[in-house]
Amino acid sequence: MANALSVRRFVVSVLGLIALGGLSGCDTFLWSKPLDCSTVKLQAESGRDDAEIASATGASVDEVSRCHRGDSSANDGGAMPSGF
């Protein structure tokens, strides 16, 4: 009886560790990644408007327009020249 209980605890512990390991990668999907203004530039050059770029990148239209303005609060650290 004690041996069966010990095996059950081991199995539950291993399954719990597997579940925690699987959940640790989920933060990739929960938080947005910084918007790369060079991607916005390339998309704009191909003829897409801000709404299409925002949809394709998962960013907001405001974030896309900040890249166009060269706003230093854009998520790439202001690496785009202000003459974009």
WOURVEN-V68333 format. One record per residue. N is the residue number from 1. RES is the residue in three letters. PSI is psi in degrees with one decimal (999 if undefined). OMEGA is omega in whole degrees, 0 to 359 (none if undefined). D_CENTER is the distance of its C-alpha to the mean C-alpha in Angstrom with 1 decimal. Layout:
{{N RES PSI OMEGA D_CENTER} {N RES PSI OMEGA D_CENTER}}
This chain:
{{1 MET -46.2 180 48.5} {2 ALA -34.1 179 46.9} {3 ASN -40.5 179 45.7} {4 ALA -38.7 179 44.0} {5 LEU -38.3 178 42.3} {6 SER -42.1 178 41.1} {7 VAL -42.1 180 39.7} {8 ARG -42.1 178 37.9} {9 ARG -40.7 179 36.3} {10 PHE -45.9 181 35.2} {11 VAL -44.4 179 33.6} {12 VAL -39.1 179 31.8} {13 SER -44.2 180 30.6} {14 VAL -44.5 179 29.2} {15 LEU -37.8 178 27.5} {16 GLY -40.9 178 26.0} {17 LEU -38.1 177 24.6} {18 ILE -43.5 179 23.2} {19 ALA -42.7 179 21.5} {20 LEU -39.1 177 20.1} {21 GLY -39.3 179 18.9} {22 GLY -36.4 181 17.1} {23 LEU -21.1 183 15.4} {24 SER -24.4 178 14.2} {25 GLY -4.1 184 11.5} {26 CYS -17.2 181 10.3} {27 ASP -20.3 177 8.2} {28 THR -33.9 184 5.4} {29 PHE -16.8 185 5.8} {30 LEU -32.2 183 7.0} {31 TRP 140.9 182 5.2} {32 SER 149.5 177 3.6} {33 LYS 156.4 179 3.5} {34 PRO 144.5 179 7.2} {35 LEU 127.6 179 9.2} {36 ASP 113.5 184 11.6} {37 CYS -22.9 176 15.0} {38 SER -32.5 175 16.6} {39 THR -41.1 178 14.7} {40 VAL -42.5 180 15.9} {41 LYS -46.3 180 19.3} {42 LEU -40.7 179 19.6} {43 GLN -40.1 180 18.7} {44 ALA -38.7 179 21.2} {45 GLU -26.2 179 23.8} {46 SER -0.2 174 23.6} {47 GLY 7.8 179 24.6} {48 ARG 146.6 176 21.7} {49 ASP 174.7 185 21.7} {50 ASP -39.3 181 19.1} {51 ALA -40.5 179 18.5} {52 GLU -40.3 179 18.0} {53 ILE -43.5 179 15.6} {54 ALA -42.0 179 13.5} {55 SER -40.9 182 13.7} {56 ALA -32.5 184 12.9} {57 THR -12.6 182 9.8} {58 GLY 11.6 179 8.5} {59 ALA 173.2 176 9.7} {60 SER 160.3 178 13.0} {61 VAL -34.4 179 16.3} {62 ASP -41.2 178 17.0} {63 GLU -40.1 179 14.2} {64 VAL -43.6 181 15.4} {65 SER -29.3 176 19.0} {66 ARG -34.3 176 18.3} {67 CYS -39.1 179 17.6} {68 HIS -37.5 181 20.9} {69 ARG -12.6 184 22.8} {70 GLY 24.4 181 21.7} {71 ASP 131.4 180 20.8} {72 SER -10.7 177 20.1} {73 SER 0.8 174 17.6} {74 ALA 150.1 191 15.2} {75 ASN 1.4 179 12.0} {76 ASP 10.0 179 13.5} {77 GLY 16.1 178 16.4} {78 GLY 28.1 184 18.8} {79 ALA -18.7 180 19.3} {80 MET 138.7 176 20.3} {81 PRO 149.4 185 24.1} {82 SER -13.0 180 25.3} {83 GLY 14.0 181 27.3} {84 PHE 999 none 24.5}}
